[in-house]
Amino acid sequence: LFRSGIHLYPSLACLALCLNAAGKLSMAKRIARNFRFVSSPARKSAVLLYDDYNNALRLSKDCVVGPPAITYEKEADFLKHFLSLSYQPDPGDRASQILAPIGFAASLALCAAVAVLTRDTVGSVTAFTAAACVCVPFAGMLGVNTSVSRLCRLAGQCGGMVVGWPAVDRFSAANAVMTDAEDLFPRGTVVLNGIRTFGGQRIDDAILDATALMCSVGGPLSDLFDQIIKNRREILPKLEKTVYEDGKGVSGWVSGKEILVGNRELILAHGIEPPSRDYEAKYIRGGKRLVYLAADRELVAMFIVTYRSDRRRALELRRMENNGISLIVRTRDPNITPEFLSECFGIDAHSARVLPEKLGAVYTALVSSPPDRPDSLIAVKGHRPAAMMRILTGCVRQHGNITIAVALQTASAAIGFALVAFLSCSSGLSLLSATALLIYELFWTAATLLVPRLRRP
């Protein structure tokens, strides 16, 4: 092998150079793509990790196993530290920095051992040459950068950006996403199927009062009432005070009258007799929900509504659940419960939590504070909750793929050194031709590149 080094070194050197050049090219393309995103004038939102551990425990109670790592989306004024984060070392770099000195020292030790055991100078140098070659992680840079680039392409398709390994490393630990109910049920997904009136009050005046109340608290139901009045908010009466009662609905004073908008429990809690269960059963078939409206302690109307689940959001929520990420929802809509989310999106009710009003205020304060300058780890154009969910799931999966790629490279060096040591000590170095060594490296390079691709980000 030593004598045929003139054939061996060019072959292996060309392979190593080509693979490293491909890895560098992949990284350069990724950085250029991300730079265009960061430098664009479009409004952006950053994906952040909630850093208050005590509040995180309360926010994720009963829906997260282990220490909470809650992510959320917030508008960003500027994304900082882009270049420094883009060029941070990845696991492939760190593995190479460890393998290189260890492989060189082990190869020297093997050379000395073969020289002592066989008293063959040429054989000992041959063993050193072969061991040093197989300890080189040929696809270390390409394996990691290929996986990261796949995730970046996915983020680009979703209208977002992932800076690289630092983002994967940080957000792969995420086990919950905190969002608003309006992100799950955007405008047009809550449909009014019918109205049933009670008593002798004017329904039009009561609807105006209810719209003023719901528009002040927001949420999917506010869009429903907006549709009823055709978005003419200038005609709404003055609102004096609102109170959200957890799991029941909203009460408030409008034009001197107490207005209630909520479910059956809210009506009962305020001493108003709702319709019978049998009467309700006629209207809640096919996934429909009921919303009651009362004014001055009299039941005015019952709204029959349907919540339409968006197919893409349902897919991303199920994908999140399959990768160990729970859902935390802030809402003032009494119809939105973990059980309802399970029915609507096909997720486990235990992996979702609807925040009570006190904790919902924590999320509201987070996203309503002025935009700041977060690190440019993960960002999306505008406000795209589904894109955030998809990118987070990709980070979790690609972290595993990158770990596999680095493990395969480490295994190739360890197994290769063990084979060379065995053949050197058993007088079998003649089996280690330059072609055999090249085939060995090509096999592990292919494994490093192909095995992680079996698991999509």
Protein Blocks (a to p, Z undefined) as FASTA:
>chain_A
ZZmmmmmmmmmmmmmmmmmmmmmmmmmmmmmmmmmmmmpmbdcddddddfbfklmmmmmg
oiagcjdddddddddfbdghklmmmmpccfklmmmmmmmmmmmmmmmmmmmmmmmmnopa
klmmmmmmmmmmmmpcfklmmmmmmmmmmmmmmmmmnopacfbjmlmmmmmmpcbdcddf
klmmgghiaccfbdcdehjbdfklmmmmmmmmmmmngpjklmmmmmmnoopaklpccdfb
dcddehibccddeehiacddddfklmmmnopacddfklmmmmmgghiacddddeehiafb
dcdddddddfklmmmmmmmmmnopacddddfbfklcfklmmmmnopafklpccddfklmm
mmmmmmmpccddddffbdcehjafklmmmmmmmmmmmmmmmmmmmmmmmmmmmmmmmmmm
mmmmnopmmmmcfklmmmmmmmmmmmmmmmmmmpcZZ
